[in-house]
Amino acid sequence: MKTFKNTSYIKNLLLLALLALGTATFAQEEEEEEKKKISFSGSVDAYYRTNFNGLNSVVPIVEGGTEIGEISPSAPGTSFANDNGFSIGMVNLIAGYEGKKVGFVADLVFGPRGEDAVFNDSGPTSIVNQLYVYWNVSDKVTLTLGNFNTFLGYEVISPVANFNYSTSYMFSYGPFSHSGLKADFDLGNDWSAMVAILNQTDFTSSARQSDLSFGAQLGYAGQYLNFLYGKQGADKILNDGVIVEPDIQALFQIDYTGGFNIGEDFYLGINATYQDTGDVGFDEDTPEDLGFYGVALYPQYTFSETFALGLRGEYFEEIGDFGAIGTGVEDSSVFAVTLSGNVTIGKYLRLIPEIRFDNASDDSFLFVNKDLETSKNLSSFLLAAVFAF
């Protein structure tokens, strides 16, 4: 009888041990599965840039033996890759969690390109490119709250996702990011839609004024029609002790972004946009209507797994003296052609040699030649290295 009891006891212990081991194994597998949902990625980029027919060095302006200013090296009036000689781009670090129902993205940037991208914030938020959480309400509806990169335009901030290293005028003067709440809808049969309630564009941490902006998108099979509407100026201005309520009208932008595969190796990207800022309204007697419109084509041909060649041809015209081209003349335009190669080295590194020609309708103070004279055109060369992990 005693032996039987001991045997049962041992069997019970073995059973408990097996249950505990099974539970621990299941918990470990569950923990490993959760770890797989957490991802880390990012990139590092740097470049060399020089002008063929433009000023390549800083020229001090001296008056009476005193330096009163300087003339900067020539560069297009577009974002990011505008420094001459060897320059750094940015470090981009992205952490994310992708669960079945919920997730988040934390996207941080460091370096000149990142500072230009988050130009409307200072302090701790000046490194936040994106920071948002999302909830998959159903298979057809996703809600996103936080700060996220813009849904307008063909190009993005990160050089990893762009074929060209330098950026277009349309991208540079459209919004970079939005803070707010958006809802994405899968409508089925390749149709999608998005609606958003947003703060003033490009401010990461908080609203600058009380009026909200609104965004919308309608998509079909990789083609997107985008809309943005909302007041972007201040509610009130304290001017010499007097409260001024400027009559700043809402910005309106409509944008088409898409592309088509033409055969296995040839792709044609397309972007067209129109932005009207309305009357600036700081002076009731001299309101000025500002904005721009333009179109760009992005033909790209893949020769092999390690080499592709692409071109960006862009026409961009200002409404009023918008200031993007730097002419000081109303309704100026520019035609810019950028030829870029993409050379893939191994799994992570991409080299981008690039030749760019900008031709404006009027002389631009951004296009200063070696004789220190303003010019209508600028030609330049760039070689970038983008490491993505």
C-alpha positions in Angstrom: 0.0 0.0 0.0 2.8 2.4 0.9 4.6 1.6 -2.4 1.5 2.3 -4.4 1.1 5.7 -2.7 4.7 6.6 -3.5 4.3 5.6 -7.1 1.1 7.7 -7.4 2.9 10.6 -5.8 5.8 10.3 -8.3 3.4 10.0 -11.2 1.6 13.2 -10.0 4.9 15.0 -9.8 5.9 13.9 -13.3 2.5 15.1 -14.6 2.8 18.5 -12.9 6.3 18.8 -14.2 5.2 18.0 -17.8 2.3 20.6 -17.4 4.7 23.2 -16.1 7.2 22.5 -18.9 4.4 22.7 -21.5 3.1 25.9 -20.1 6.6 27.4 -20.0 7.2 26.3 -23.6 3.9 27.8 -24.7 4.7 31.1 -22.9 8.1 31.2 -24.4 6.7 30.6 -27.9 4.1 33.3 -27.3 6.8 35.7 -26.1 9.0 34.9 -29.2 5.9 35.5 -31.4 5.4 38.9 -29.8 9.1 39.8 -30.3 8.7 39.0 -34.0 6.0 41.7 -34.2 8.5 44.3 -32.9 10.7 45.6 -35.7 13.7 47.9 -35.9 14.9 49.5 -39.2 16.4 52.6 -40.5 19.0 54.2 -42.8 22.2 56.4 -43.0 23.0 58.6 -46.0 25.7 61.0 -47.1 26.6 62.7 -50.4 29.0 64.8 -52.4 27.6 67.7 -54.5 29.2 70.3 -56.9 27.9 72.8 -59.5 29.1 72.9 -63.1 28.1 76.5 -63.9 27.3 77.9 -60.4 29.1 79.2 -57.4 30.7 76.4 -55.3 32.0 78.4 -52.3 30.9 81.0 -49.9 31.8 84.6 -50.9 31.9 87.1 -48.0 30.4 90.6 -48.7 32.7 93.2 -47.3 31.8 96.9 -46.8 34.3 99.4 -45.4 36.6 96.5 -44.2 33.7 94.9 -42.3 32.0 91.7 -43.4 28.3 92.4 -43.6 27.1 89.2 -45.2 27.9 86.4 -47.6 26.8 84.9 -50.9 26.0 81.2 -50.5 27.0 78.5 -53.0 24.3 78.0 -55.8 21.7 75.3 -55.2 18.1 74.6 -56.4 15.4 76.0 -54.0 14.3 72.4 -53.1 14.8 70.5 -49.9 17.6 68.5 -48.4 20.5 67.9 -50.8 21.7 71.5 -51.2 25.1 71.6 -49.5 28.3 71.7 -51.6 31.2 69.4 -51.2 30.9 66.4 -48.9 27.9 66.5 -46.7 25.9 64.2 -44.4 22.2 63.5 -44.9 20.6 61.9 -41.8 20.4 59.0 -39.5 16.8 57.5 -39.5 15.8 55.1 -36.8 12.4 53.4 -36.9 10.8 51.1 -34.2 7.4 49.6 -34.7 5.0 47.0 -33.4 2.6 45.3 -35.7 -0.1 43.4 -33.9 -3.2 41.9 -35.3 -5.4 44.7 -33.9 -3.0 47.5 -32.7 0.4 48.8 -33.4 2.7 51.8 -33.3 5.5 53.5 -35.3 8.3 55.7 -33.8 10.4 57.3 -36.5 13.4 59.5 -35.4 15.7 61.5 -37.6 19.1 63.1 -36.9 21.3 65.3 -39.1 20.7 68.1 -41.6 18.1 66.2 -43.7 16.2 65.3 -40.6 16.3 68.9 -39.3 15.0 70.2 -42.6 12.2 67.7 -42.5 11.1 68.6 -38.9 11.7 72.4 -39.4 8.6 73.6 -37.5 9.5 72.1 -34.2 12.3 72.7 -31.6 13.5 70.9 -28.5 12.9 67.2 -28.0 10.3 67.0 -30.8 12.8 68.2 -33.4 13.9 64.7 -34.0 10.5 63.1 -34.4 9.7 62.4 -38.0 6.7 60.2 -37.3 5.1 59.0 -34.0 1.7 57.4 -34.2 -0.4 54.5 -32.9 -3.1 52.6 -34.9 -6.0 50.4 -34.4 -7.3 47.9 -37.0 -11.0 48.3 -36.1 -11.8 45.6 -38.7 -10.3 44.1 -41.9 -11.6 47.2 -43.8 -11.0 50.1 -41.3 -7.8 51.4 -39.6 -7.7 54.4 -37.3 -4.3 56.2 -36.9 -3.6 58.9 -34.2 -0.4 60.9 -33.9 2.1 62.5 -36.3 2.6 60.9 -39.8 4.3 61.8 -43.0 2.1 63.4 -45.7 -0.1 61.5 -48.0 0.4 64.0 -50.8 3.1 63.7 -53.4 5.2 61.1 -55.1 8.3 61.6 -53.0 9.0 61.1 -49.3 11.5 62.4 -46.7 13.5 59.2 -46.4 16.0 58.7 -49.3 15.4 54.9 -49.0 12.0 55.2 -50.7 13.0 57.7 -53.4 14.7 56.9 -56.7 16.2 60.3 -57.0 18.3 61.6 -54.1 17.5 65.3 -54.6 13.8 66.2 -54.3 11.3 68.0 -56.6 9.9 71.5 -56.1 6.4 70.1 -55.7 7.5 67.9 -52.8 9.6 70.6 -51.2 6.8 73.1 -51.0 4.0 70.8 -50.2 3.4 69.5 -46.6 6.0 67.1 -45.0 3.9 65.8 -42.2 0.6 66.0 -40.3 -0.6 65.6 -36.7 -4.1 64.4 -36.3 -6.5 61.5 -36.6 -7.1 59.6 -39.9 -9.3 56.7 -41.0 -8.2 54.4 -43.8 -10.8 52.3 -45.6 -10.4 49.3 -47.8 -13.3 49.6 -50.2 -12.5 46.3 -52.1 -11.7 45.7 -55.7 -8.5 47.8 -55.5 -10.4 50.9 -54.2 -9.3 52.7 -51.0 -10.2 55.9 -49.2 -8.9 58.0 -46.3 -10.3 61.0 -44.4 -8.3 63.0 -41.8 -8.7 65.8 -39.2 -5.4 67.6 -38.8 -3.5 70.4 -37.1 -1.7 73.0 -39.1 0.7 71.1 -41.4 4.3 70.3 -40.3 3.9 71.1 -36.6 4.7 67.8 -34.8 3.9 68.4 -31.1 0.8 70.6 -30.9 -1.6 72.9 -32.7 -0.4 76.5 -33.5 -3.9 77.8 -34.0 -7.4 76.7 -33.2 -8.7 76.0 -36.8 -8.4 72.4 -37.9 -7.4 71.2 -41.4 -9.0 68.4 -43.3 -7.4 65.8 -45.6 -8.9 63.1 -47.9 -7.6 60.5 -50.4 -9.3 58.3 -52.9 -7.2 55.4 -54.3 -7.5 52.8 -57.0 -4.9 50.2 -58.0 -1.9 52.4 -57.0 -3.4 55.7 -58.3 -4.2 58.3 -55.6 -6.2 61.6 -55.7 -5.4 63.7 -52.6 -6.9 66.7 -51.0 -5.9 69.1 -48.2 -7.8 72.1 -46.9 -7.3 74.3 -43.9 -6.1 77.6 -42.5 -2.3 77.6 -42.0 -1.7 81.1 -40.5 -2.1 82.5 -37.0 -5.4 83.4 -35.5 -4.2 86.6 -34.0 -1.0 88.7 -34.1 0.1 91.1 -31.4 1.6 94.0 -33.4 2.9 97.0 -31.4 0.5 96.2 -28.6 -2.5 96.0 -31.0 -4.2 92.7 -31.5 -4.6 92.0 -35.3 -6.8 89.3 -36.7 -5.3 88.7 -40.2 -7.6 87.6 -42.9 -5.6 84.5 -43.8 -7.7 82.2 -46.1 -7.4 78.4 -46.0 -4.8 76.6 -48.0 -6.2 74.2 -50.6 -4.2 71.6 -52.4 -5.2 68.9 -54.8 -2.7 66.3 -55.8 -2.5 63.2 -58.1 0.1 60.6 -57.4 0.5 57.3 -59.3 2.3 55.2 -61.8 2.2 52.4 -64.2 4.3 49.3 -65.0 5.0 49.3 -68.7 6.5 45.8 -69.2 8.6 44.0 -66.7 11.5 46.4 -66.4 10.0 49.9 -67.2 8.0 52.0 -64.7 6.5 55.4 -65.2 5.7 57.5 -62.1 3.4 60.6 -62.3 2.8 63.5 -59.9 0.7 66.6 -60.6 -0.3 69.1 -57.9 -2.0 72.5 -57.4 -1.8 74.5 -54.2 -3.5 77.8 -53.4 -2.7 79.5 -50.1 -5.4 82.1 -50.6 -4.7 85.7 -49.7 -1.8 86.2 -47.3 -3.9 88.8 -45.5 -1.3 90.5 -43.2 -2.1 93.9 -44.9 -5.7 94.4 -45.9 -4.7 96.9 -48.5 -2.3 94.6 -50.3 -3.5 91.0 -50.1 -1.4 88.7 -52.2 -2.6 85.4 -53.7 0.2 82.8 -53.5 0.6 79.2 -54.5 2.0 76.9 -57.2 1.2 74.1 -59.6 3.3 71.6 -61.5 3.7 68.2 -63.0 6.5 65.6 -62.9 7.2 62.4 -64.7 9.4 59.7 -63.3 10.4 57.1 -66.0 12.6 54.3 -64.5 14.2 51.4 -66.2 15.7 48.4 -64.4 18.7 46.9 -66.3 19.6 44.3 -63.8 19.3 43.4 -60.1 22.1 45.8 -59.3 21.5 48.8 -61.7 18.6 51.0 -62.7 18.4 54.3 -64.4 15.6 56.9 -63.9 14.7 60.5 -64.8 12.6 63.1 -63.2 11.3 65.8 -65.5 9.4 68.5 -63.6 7.6 71.7 -64.6 6.8 74.0 -61.6 5.1 77.4 -61.8 4.5 79.9 -59.0 1.3 81.8 -58.4 2.4 85.3 -57.4 5.9 85.6 -55.9 5.7 82.4 -54.0 9.5 82.4 -53.4 10.4 78.8 -54.3 12.5 79.7 -57.4 14.1 82.8 -56.0 13.5 85.2 -58.8 11.5 87.9 -57.0 9.2 88.0 -60.0 5.5 87.0 -60.0 4.4 83.8 -61.8 7.9 82.6 -62.4 8.4 79.0 -63.6 11.2 76.4 -63.6 11.8 73.3 -65.7 14.1 70.8 -63.9 15.5 67.5 -65.2 17.2 65.0 -62.9 19.0 61.9 -64.2 19.8 59.4 -61.5 21.4 56.0 -61.4 20.7 53.4 -58.7 23.6 51.0 -58.1 22.9 48.3 -55.5 25.9 46.9 -53.6 25.1 43.9 -51.5 22.0 43.8 -49.4 22.1 47.2 -47.8 24.0 49.8 -49.8 22.7 51.9 -52.7 24.8 54.5 -54.6 23.0 57.3 -56.5 25.0 59.3 -59.1 22.9 62.2 -60.2 23.0 65.0 -62.8 20.5 67.8 -62.5 19.6 70.8 -64.7 17.3 73.6 -63.4 16.2 76.2 -66.0 14.1 79.1 -64.6 12.0 81.7 -66.6 13.8 84.6 -64.8 17.2 85.2 -63.2 17.3 83.6 -59.7 19.4 84.7 -56.8 19.8 81.0 -56.0 21.6 80.5 -59.3 24.7 82.6 -58.9 27.5 81.9 -61.4 31.3 82.1 -60.8 31.3 85.7 -61.9 28.8 86.4 -59.0 26.0 87.1 -61.5 22.5 85.8 -61.1 21.4 83.3 -63.8 18.4 81.5 -65.2 19.9 78.1 -65.0 22.0 75.8 -62.9 23.6 72.4 -63.6 25.0 70.2 -60.9 26.3 66.7 -60.0 25.7 64.7 -56.9 26.8 61.3 -55.7 24.9 59.9 -52.7 25.3 56.7 -50.6 22.2 55.3 -48.8 22.6 52.4 -46.4 19.3 50.9 -45.3 18.9 48.2 -42.7 
